Structures are given as C-alpha cells and as structure tokens.
Amino acid sequence: MRIEEKEYTKSIDISIWKKVFPFLAPRKNVLIMVIVMNILCSVVDIIMPLFQRQAIDSFIEKNTLAGLGGFIALYIAVIVFQMWSVICFTRGCMTLDVETGCDMKRALFVHLQKLSFSYYNATPVGYILSRVMNDVARITELIAWDVIDMLWAIFYVVGVFVAMLFLNWKLALVIMLIVPAIAVLTWYFQNKILTWNRQVRKINSKITSGYNEGIMGAKTVKSLVVEEKNFREFASVTEEMRSASIKAARLNAIYIPLVVFFGALATALVLERGGIMVLNGSMDIGTLAAFTAYAVGIFEPIQRLAGILSQCISAQANIERVTSLLEEKPQVVDSPEVLEKYGDFFDPHKENWEPIKGDIEFENVSFQYPDGKEEVLSNFNLKIPAGTNVAIVGETGAGKSTLVNLACRFFEPTKGRILIDDRDYRERSQLWLHSNIGYVLQNPHLFSGTVMENIRYGRLDATDEEVKAAAKAVHADEVAEKLDKGYDSDVGEGGDRLSTGEKQLLSFARAVLADPAIFVLDEATSSIDTKTEQLIQQATDKLLKGRTSFLIAHRLSTIRNADLITLGPGSLYTSVLPDLLVPEILTAIRESSAPCMYICNVMTQPGETLGYTVSDHLKALVDHVGKGVIDYVLVNNGVPKKDVLKRYEKVQAHPVEIDRKKIQRMGIILIEADLLGVEKGAVHDTDTLCNEIIRISGLLKTNIAPEVLSGYLGRAK
C-alpha cells in the first residue's frame, strides 16, 4: 500500500502549529526561560560593536588609558553574562527537544495500543515507524532549536536597525537599501533549494526501499535471475537522485556568492560613505567601526530567517502526519459505561469481569471492511455452543479469518450483533474478551527476549514450572533443549534466530499457558513437520476439550480434530463443487478422520439442478470427487407454505425429492429433518439448521453402536 505524503509549500498555518502546543505546555517555564535567554543573547550581540566603538573613541583616538580598568571589567562581565545566557539557552533547548520528543513518542505508543486491528490491516508498518521516529525528531528539533534561533535572528535584526538609526540614520539608510535585496534573494533561492531537497528526500526513500527489497528478497531475486533488471531500476532511481542533488548544489553555488557579493557591497558602501563622514568630521571613527560590524553581521541572520521559515513551512506536513495519527479513531471502541465497569487496557477492573463459558452466536451479521466496497458477510447467522470445535476451511480470500476476527472483536459487525454467553459482546470490554482468547497464527510474532519470556507473555504471573509445563504440552520444550542456553536463550528480533515452525511451537505454548476459554488456531501447524504435527494434534485433543475453538485452514489436514465436516448449503455447481475441485482440500477430506456431511438444498435451481433428486445431487458430487468422500447427507423433509411454492413454480423450481432407496444403494447415510423453521419458507432456516448440525455433531461424538446411531440420526418420516 502506497500512502501519498502531504507537503506544504505556501505559507505558515498557525492552526497546524497549535496542534503541537499541548506537548509544550508541560514545560512552558522552560520555554519562557529559553525565549528570555534568547533575547538577552541577542541584546549582548547587538551591544558588542558598541564596546568596539567605545574602545576606539575613548582610548585609541584620545590616546589615553584613563578608565580602561572599568571598561575591561564591564566587558568581561558582559562576556560572562553572555556565556551564562548561552549555557542556560542551550540546556533549555536540549530539554525541550528531548522531553517533548519523549512525550510525543510516548503518546503515539499509547495511542497505537488503543487502535483497532483494522488500522494495522490497512496501514504499512514503515509508514507508522516513519511518523514515530522521523517526523517526531524533525518537529522537536525544529521547535527546540530552529524556531528559537529564528526568534534570536528577528530580535537581532530589529535591534541592529535600531542601533544603526541611533548612531547615524543616513548611513543606516544605505544598509536598509541593501537588506531588502538580500531578503528577496534569500527567500527565492531558499524555496528553490528546499523544493529540490524535498525531491532528494522522496527519491532517497525509494533508494531505501530498493535496498530493503534487494536484501529481504535476495533468495527470490537469485532464483528468478532478475539481478540485472533490479540493477537497471535501481540505477534509474539513483540517477534521479544525482540529478536532483546536482540541481540543489547548483542553486547553492549561485546563491552563496550572490549573498557574499551583496554583503561585501554593503560593507563597501558603509566604508565609503562612512569614511567621507569621518574625514569631514561628521562621524567618529568608532561609530564607523560599529557600523561596519553591523553591516557584516546583519546578513547572516537574514539568511537564517529565510531558511528557517522555509523549513517551518515544510515541517507542517510532519506535524500533520503525527497529529493525524494521534487523532486516528479506533474502529472498535468500548462505551463509557463499559469502561467504567470493566476498565481499559491500562487500568483493568478485573474484579468486575464475569467468567466466560464460550457460547458464541452470530445474529444477522453483515460486515464490510472500512476500506472495502462490498460486504464480506451478509445476514450471516451461526450458533456455536461452548466447547464446540469449529473448523473453517476454504481458499485464500474466502472470509475465514474475517469470521474469526469478528468473533474475537478485532472488528465489529457493520450490521447485526455477535453474542458471547447470550450477551452482545459490546456490553463487555474488549480486554475482557481478548483476555479469554488464545490465538496461534500461521506466521507468529515473537518478542525480543528469551524463550522463557516469550512463552510467559501468555500469562505474565506464571511460574517457571508452569511455563515449562505449557511448553512440554505442545513439545515446544524440544525447541528450548536444542538451544545453547535452553529456556534462557535469546530468540532474536522477531524470533529471527528460530525457524517458522519453532516460532509456531512457542506461540502455541504461549496460548496454552494463557488457559483461554476460546482458542483460535490459524494454520497453526502449517510450518511444522508431519511428526511434530501429529504430536501437537494429540496434545490439542486434550487441550481443546471443553473449550470453544476455531481452526482455520487451507488444507483439512490441519483440522483433524474437527467434530464434523459440512459441505453446503449452497449452489451445487457454483459453490460446493468448486471448493472440492481444489486438490489440497479434497485430499485433506479423504485423509481426515472427521465424518463429512453434505447439506442438500431445499429447492431445485433453474438452469442448474432442474429436476434433480437428492441422489442426483450426490451422484454429481461422487462423479467429480469419487466415492468415499461423503458419509452423510442432510435433507429437508419439511413442506414450504403453498404461497411460497407457487412463487417458486413460476420459475420452474420445486422441492428436491428424497429418493431414499437410491441414496441407500450409494452407501451414504440419510439424515432427514424439518429445516424450514416456523416460517416455512423455501430455504433453510439458519437457527434450525445450526441446531440440527449441533445435534448431529453431538451424536457422532458418542459411543453408540453404528446401527443404533443411524436410527437416532435419521429422524425419517
């Protein structure tokens, strides 16, 4: 994802700078002290040429040393005062820079903890890090040093003009004629130079990105043999960088000599006009010396002013990026009433937390991603009793993770609601729910630290023995034993010293240690070898018992502990069969010990299954996937209302006929039930269907003899 960076080029916007004031407010005394010291420093800088004037006129011109001691004492006192002012000024600026930067980074860190999962789902990590590190550093440096330095330049320039007018207004006018030319020249070139420097920064980010891709994707680059192509692209970017840098350097090469020329011109005019005045006796030579010092020194602050103003205009983009991040609103927010009772992430009120059973219900849930245009779920209903093992299988992009993320409240429904233990989960805090969830990812993240520390993140107050027991339960102890320092071994940044499989094992142990009521395993064994996977499957059979669990997979070999695999309901040729034609899914179903049940549609579909019986649906499945895949078929034996049937007859759709004998000859167990609910429509009633699946799943887990089980399952009319 590419995010366009905003740049400011027109003028200073006070409303933007006001956003920084809250971070300066806690140290307003330091800020006032810095400004006062800044003014005092400028005053000392202004009066120093007057000391030179006094020395020439009082001692050199009069050829006397009378009063020299007092003059020297006063001069030294002024120098000491200036040194003290500079020390106070520097310390104050350093305090503003460091402490304001710390406050900004702290505020950003805390705010990032509060943002919803959706923000991280849509925002690149590099963008966030750039805001926290680069933008904050530039803002604090600019405020603490450059803006304060700009105040010094303003005070100095104004003070010098006042001093020159006081000394000799005619000669002061000569300088004033040159200053506007210098100011205009400086403003023009500074803006031009800044424009090209911005371009250099942008191109530099491309170069950094090129280096990053080249290093991170080195293996892929070599395997694809695209080194020469990458070099051409990189060379093109570096050529842009060279061109922009040269243009900035050329502008500097023109600007600096011009400034030097006008400065020398001003000095020459002062010397020429002042020399004449000295000769005709209308000016003292000391005054001329002071004027010369002012003429030489006034142009550097003017240059600095123009440069700092340009930097301030540019820095407005940095302020906007930082403050926009701080102003980013979480998509998932607890109400004030919930926060008061349950607390937040940093102040939990655990004494008010109810125990969680793990009943989960989706009630007419529709969901659309904040940056999406289409609904991922629409009027979705599902009941999951506590202790149920739910397997969610499908291709990439099928919505598996979306379903679980909604259940875990990483996202919230666009419409409808989700119930946890028969209450809308928005009536309790996010923290309450998240503290009861164990999440094992396909690509788990480990924190910098030891093996022991990473597992203990599951429960921070766990003892070493409890950590080791959790590790042993999922065979993560074998990872620790292979390392030099065992559980005290450092895993590296992000766990880069371990393989993906080893990181998954530690992540699994971390989830086990948390002892959650709800488990989510997202391709949790995808990077583990077959032997270790089998050991973990044995462990999870015990660990997941009595807990609500979601097992997400692209291949069914990772969800062997599922109670039941269901196919449908849905369009036979455009929904069910396409999933089964994926070789990995079909192979996994065959290898799975879980029974597989096909849920047949209530009505035939014109142009697709017109005239199809239940056995015709099954035959189509068997023809495409082979025998032995479907164990059970669940069919509706309820009758839709007459008016509903009439509407369907108009489009040549009819109830699917249950041809029991043909189904029996196929070796597939028939399960019949009224799945229409009280409304008696022509589609499955979601609640009724879910309850029936749960009933079937419960019966399949019993030790009832197969011939008796068939009677319980059948419910035939």
N, C-alpha and C positions, 0 to 999 in steps of 0.2 A: 504493500500500500504506500503510495506516494502522497505526502502532505505538502501542499504549497506553502512556503514561508512568506509571511507578510513583511513588506519593507515600507518604511516611512521616508518620504523624500521632500515633503513640502514645508512644514513648519512645526514648531513646538506645540504640542497639545497638552495643556495643563491637566485636563481631565484624566489623561493616561498616567501622568506622573503622580496624581493624587492617590492612585492605587498603591503606591509604594509607601505613602505616609504612615499607615498603620505599623509598618515594620521599623520605622524611625522613631515613632512616638515613645517607646520604652526608654530610649536613650536621648531624649530631647535636650537634657542638660549637657551631654557630651557634644551634641550638635551645636548648641548655643556657644559653648566654650570654644569649639573649633572655629566658628564664624568670628567670634571676638578676637581670638588669636590671629586669625587670618587678616582681619582689619588692622590690628596692631602691627603685623609684619609688613603690610603694605604701607602703613604710615612711616615706619622706620626706613623702608626702601625709598620713600619719597624724600625724607629729610636728609638722607646721607649725602646727596650732592650739595645740600646747603652747608654741611660741615666742610666740604671741599671749598665752597665759596668763602666761608668764614676764615678758613686757614690761609687762603691766598690773600684776601683783602686785609686781614688783621695782622698777619705775621710776615708774609713774603713781601707784599707791597710796601708795608711800613718798615720792613727790615728791623723787627723787634721781636723779643721773646716774652714780653710782658703779658701775663695772663695765660701763657702756654700750658702751665700745670693744670689749671682749672679746665682748660679746653680738652686736654688729654684725658682727664678724669671723667668728664662728661661723655667724651667719645667712647671710652671703654665701657662706661655704664650703659650707653645705648647699644653697643655691640653685645654685651652680656644679656641685656633685656631682649634683644633680637634672637639670640641663641636660645634663651629660655622660651620665648614665644614659639620658635620653630620646633623645639622639643615637645612642648605641650600640643602644638598643632599636629605634629606627626603622630604622637601617641593617640590623640583623639581620632585622627583619620584611620589609623590601624584598628582601633576599637570599633568604629563604625563599619569598616569593611568586614572584619572577621565576625563580629557578633550579629550584624544584620544578615550576613550570608548564612550563618548558622541558623538563625531564626527562620529565614526563608526556606532553607533545606529541610528543617525540622517540620515546618508547616506543610510542605509538599509531601514529605514522607508520611505524616499522619493522614493527610487527605487521600493519598494514594491507597492507604489501607482501607479507607472507607468506600472507595469507588467500587462499583459493581463489576462483576465479571465481564459484562458487555463492553465496558470501556477498554479493557485489555484485549478483548476479542477483536476490536476494531482499530486499535492504536498501536503502531510499531514500537517496540521496546527502545530502539535507537532515538525515536522522537522524544520519548519521556525522559531518557537519560540526558539528552541534549538540553532539555528545559531545566532539569535539576542542576546540572553541572555547568554547562557553558553559559546559558542565559543568566543564571543567578550570579555567577562570577563576574560577568560583564556589567550587570546592573550595579552590584555593590562597589565594584572598582570605580565605575563612572561617578556614582554618587559620592563616595568617600574621598575620592582624590580629584577627579577632573572637574566636577561641579564646584567643589570648594576652591579649586585652583582658578576656575572661571570667576568666582567672586573676588579673589585676590586681583586678577587681571583688571576687572571692572573698577575696583577701588583704586588701583594703582594708576590706571589711565586717567580717570577723572581727577585724582589728586595731583598728578603731574601737570595736567592742563591748568588747574587752579594755581599751582605753584608758578608755572611759567607766566600766566597772566599777571600774577602778583609781582614777579620780578621785572618783566618787560613785555607789555601787551603787544607791541609792534612785532617783536621777534617771535612771540607766541603765535601770532597770525601766520607767519611763514611756515611754522611746523603744522598748523592746522590745515593749511592748503595741501600739504603732502599726505596727511593722515587719511583723508577720505579715499585718495587714490590707492593707498596701501590696503585699506579695508575692503574696497570693491575687488581689487586684485586677489586678495586672500580669499574672500568669500567665493569668487568664481572658481579659482583653482582647487580649493578645498572640496567643493561639491563635485567637481570633475574627478579628482583623485579618489574621493570616497566612493563614487559610483563604480570605478574600476576595482577598487579594493573589495567592494561587495561582490563583484563578479569573481574576483580571485577566491573569496571565501566559499562561494557556491561551487565553483569548479573544484576547489580543494576537497569539499565533501564528496564529490564524485570520485576523486582520486582515492580517498579513504575507503569509499565503498568498493572500488575496484580492487584495492589491496585485500579488503576483507573477503570478497568473493573468491579471489585467487587463492587465499590461504585456506579458508573454510571449505572450498570446493576443489581443493588440489587433486584429490583422488578422482573425482568426476571429470575434471579437466583432462587429466592424463589418460583416463580410459576412453574418452571421446576424441582425444587427439585434437584439441581445439586451442592449443597454446598460441599458434600463430594468429588466429582470429582474435583471441583475447588481447594479444600484444598490439594488434592494429587498433583496436578500440581504445586501449589504454594510451597508446601513442597519440591518438586523436585528442583525447581529453587533456593530456599533458601539453600538447601544442596549444590548445585553448588557454591553458594556464600560463604558458610562456608569453603568448600574445597579449593577454590582459595585464600581466605583470610588467611587460615592456612599456605598454601604454601608460600605466601608472607611473613608472620610473621616468618616462619622457616628460610627463606633465610636471613631476617634481623637479626635473632638470631645468625646465623653463621657469617654474615658479620661484625657486630659491634664488637664482641670480637676479630676477626682477626685484624681489624684495630687498636683496642686498644693494642693488642699484639705487632704489628709491630711498633706502636708509642712508646710503652714502651721500645722495643728493641733498637730503635734509640736513645732514651734518655739514656738508659743504656750504649750503646756504646760510646756516647758523654762523659758521665761522666767517663767511664773507661779510654778512650784514653786521654780525656782532663785532668783527674786527674793526670795521669802519666806525661803529659806535664807540669802541674803546679808544680809538685814535682821536676822535673828536671830543672825547671826554664825557659822552652821554651815558656811558656804561662802564662799570668796573670790570676788570679782567676776571675777578672771581665769579661774577654773575655770568660772564661768557662761558667759563668752565662748567658752571652748573647747567647752563642751557645745553652745552654740548653733551654732557652726561645724560640729560633728559632726552635729547634728540636721538642719541644712540640707543637708549634703553626702552623707549616707548613703543617701538615697532614689534619687538618680540612678544609682549603681552597681547597686542592686537592680532598677531598671527595665531597665538594660542587660543584666543577667544573664538576666532572663526573656526578653528579645528575642533574645539570642544563643542561648539554649537552644532556642527555637522554630526559629531559623534552622538550627541544627545538626541537629535532627530532620528538617527539610525537606531539608537538604543530603545526607542519607543516600541519597536517591534519585539524586542526582548522582553520588555515589561508586559506587553500584551500577551505574549505566549505563556509567561509564568503565571500571570493573574488569571488567564483563561483556564489554565489547568487547575488553579486553586478554586475557581468558580464553577468547575465542572460538577454537575449534579449527578449523584448516584442514581442509576435506574431502579435499583431496589432499595427502598427506604422504609425503616420502621416508623410507625406513628409515634407522636409524643407520649401517648398513653402507654404504648408498649415499652418504649424506652424507660419510662418512669418505673414500670414494674420489673422488667427483665434486665435493664441496664444495656450498655453498649459494649463494643469490643474492648474498650479500655477501662470500663468500670462495670463489670457484670454483677448482677444481683442474683447469684446462684441459689440463694435461699428461697427464691420465688419460682424456680424452674420446676415444672412438673415432670415426672418420669415419662418417658416416651415408650409406647408399645411398638409402633411401626406400621399402623394402618395408613395406607395412602390411597386417596381417591381423586381422580381427575373428573371434574364435573363441567361438562360443556366447554372444554378448554380450547381456545383458539390462540395462536401465537404467531407473531411476526417480528423478526429481528428489527431493532431500531433503524438499521441501515438497509433493510430489505424492502422489497416492494410486494412480495407475495407471502401469503400465510403458509407457514410450515405445518401447522396443525389447524384443523377447523372442526369445531364442535366435537372434540375428542372426549370420550368417556372411558374410564377404566377404574376398577376397584382392585386393590391389592391388599389382601388381609395381612396382618402382621405375621411374620415368619415365612412368607412366600418367597420362593426363589424364582425371579423373573428373568428369563433370557431374552435379550433383544438382539436380533440378527438382521443384517441387511448390508447392502453395498454402501460405499462411501457416499455421503450426502443424503442418505435415506431418512435421516432425522433421529438416529439412535441416541446420540449424545444430547440433542435438543430435549428429548423426552426426559432424560435423567437430570439434565441441568435445570429443568423446570421443577422436577420433584425435589431437588436439592436447594431450590430457591436461589440459584445463581442468576436465573432470570425469573420473571413473573409473567403469568398469562396476560395476553392482550385483552381477552375476554374470558369469562368463566372464572372458576376458582379451583384451587387444589386444597384438599383437606388432609391434615395429619391428625390421626386419632379423633376423627369426626369434627375437627375444628379447622376453619380457614387458617392456613399457616401464616397469614399476615396478622393474625391476632396474637401471635407469639413472635419473639425476636429471631432475627437471622442467626444470631450467636447460639441461641438455644438449639435450633435445628442443626446448624453446622457442627456443633459440639457432639452431636449424636450420629455423625456420618463418618464412615471410613472410606476413603477414596483412593484407589490404586490405579494410576494412569499407565497408558502404553509407554509414554516417554516420561518417567517420573523425574521430579526435580529433587536433588539433594542439596542441602545447605553446606557451606564451607564449615569444616569441623571433622570430628571423629565419627566412626561407625556408631559408637555408643550414643553420642549426642544426636545424631540423625534419627535413630530409632526412638529416642526419648522424646522427640517432638510430638509423638503420638499422645503422650501424657507426661507433662513436664515434671510431675512429682513422683514418677515411677522410680523404684529402686533399681540398682544394677542387676539384681537377680530377676526382677520382673522383665527388664529389657532383654536379658539373655533368654528367658523362657519364651518370650514372643518371637525372638529370632529363631530359636530352635523349632518352634511350631511350624514354621514355613521354610526351614532349612537354610535360613539366612546366616546361621551360625557357621556354616561351611565357608561363607564369604569371608567372615572375620578371621577364621582359622588360617586361611591362605595368606593373610596379610602379615607383615613383619611384626607389628605391634598389636595384633588381634583387634579387639574392640576399641582400642585407643589409636588405631591407625587413621590418618587423615585421608578423607575421601577426595580432596582437591576441590577446586572451584566448580560448583555444579555437579560434583561427583565424577569429574573427568578422569580420575585415576581408576575408575571401575568400568566394566562393560555395562551395556544397557540391561542385560539380564541380571547382573549383580545389583544394579540400582533398583530394578523391579523387586528383587527379593527383599532388599532393605525397606523399600516403600511398603511392601506387603506386611513386613514385620511391624512397621510403624502403625499401620492401620489396625493390626491385631492388638497391639498394645493399647490403643485408644478404646478398645472394647465397645464399639458403637452399636446402636440398635439397628442402623441401616448401613449396609455395605454396598459399595459401587466398585465393580471390577471392570475397568475399561481396557479390554485387550490386555489384561493384567499378566498374562503368561505368554504373550506373543514373542518375546525375545529370550525365552528360557528354553533350554534343550529339553528333549522329549522325556528323559529320565526325571529331571527335576520337576517338570510339569506334572508328571504322574504323582510325585511325592506331594506336591502342593495341592493337587486335586483331592488326595486322600485327607490332607490337613483341613482343607476348606469344607469338606463334607461334615466335619465336626464343628468347625468354627462358624459356619453359616446356619447351623441348626438353630431354629428358634428366632432367627433374625430375618428381617426383610432385606432382600438383596437384589441388586440389578447386575446382570452380567452382560456386558456389551461386547459384541464380536463381529468380525467379518467372516470368520470361519467357525463352525459349530464345535470344532474340537476343543475350543477353549471353554465351552459351557456344558460339559458332560454332566454336571450336577443339576442341570435343569430338570424340573419335575415332568415337564411336558412340552413338546414342540408342536406349535399350531401353525397351520397354513391356511390363510384366509381369515375372515371372509374377504371377498374381493373378486373382481373380474377374473375369470379363469385364464383367458389368453393374454390379457394386458396387465395383469397384476401378479397372479400366483405363479404361473409358469415361467415368466421372465426371471424371477428370483431363483427358481430351481434349475434354470439353464446355466447358471454360474457354476462352473465345475467345482470350485472350492466348497461352495455351500452344499451342493448335492453330495459330494464325497464325505463331508463332515456329518451330514444327516445319517448317511449309511453307517459311519463309524460310531455314531453316538449310541449310548445305551438308553437314552430317553425315548419313550414312545412318541410317534409322530401322528398327529390327528389333522385331517382335512375338514374344514368347516365349509359345507356346501351352501351355495346361495339359495335364497328363498324362492326367487323367481328366475325364469329364463331371461336371456338378454337378446333382443332382436339383432340379427346380423352377426351374432357370435355363438350363442348357445341355444338357438331356437329349436324347440322340440327335444332338448337334452333331458334325460333322466339322471338320477344320482349316479347310476353305473356308467352312463356316458361321460359324466364329469371325471369319474375315477379312471375310466379307460383312457381318456385324453392325458391324464397325469401319468399313468403307467406307460403309455406309448412313448412319452417323452423322457421319463426318468427311470423307467424299468420297474420290475417287481421288487417287493420287499421294502419299499420306502414308506408307504402309507400303512399304518397299523389300524387306525380307526377313522371313521367318517362320522361327523356330527351333522345331523339333518333336522330341519324343522318339520314337525308334524302338526303344527297349528294352522288354522284356516284364517286367512285375511277376511276383513269385512267385505260384504257384497259390493258396496260402492267403490271400494279400493280395487277389487278385482275387475270391475267394469272399466275403470280408468286404464288399467294395465292391458285389458283386452284390446283396447283401441290401438295400441302399439304392438300387438301380437306377442305380449309377454304373458306367461302363465306360470302357476306354481310348479316347481320341479317335482316330478313324480318319483316316489320312493319305490323302486323295483327291488324288493328285498331279496328274492331268490338269486338274482344276478349278482347282487352285492356279496351274498354269502358264498357263491361259487368263486368269486375273486379272492377269497381268503381275508377280506377286510371286515373288521367288526363294526357293525352298525350301531350307532347311538342315536336314539330319537328323543326329541323334547320339543315342547311348545316354546319357541324362541321369539315370539312376536310381542309378548308383553300384553298389558291390558288394552292398549290402543288398537291392537290387531291390524297393524299396517302391513306392508308387503316387504319390509326389510327387518333385519334382526333388531330387536330391542337391546340396546347396549348393556343395560343393567342385567337383564335376563340372561344374555349370552355370557357375560362375565361371571355371573353366579354359577351358571352351568359348567363353565370351564373349571372354576374353582372346585365344584363338586366332583367333577371327573378327576381332576388332579389329586384331590384328597383320597379318592377311592383307589387310584393307581398306586399310591404310596403304601397302601395296606398290604397285609399278608394273606388276603383272601385268595382261595384257590381260583385259577383262571376260569373254570367252568361256572363257578358261582359268581365271580366278578362280572361276567358277561351279562348275567341277569340283572345285577344292580345297575350296570351301565346302560342297558338297553332302553328301559322305560318305554318299550314299544306299546302301541295301542292294541 
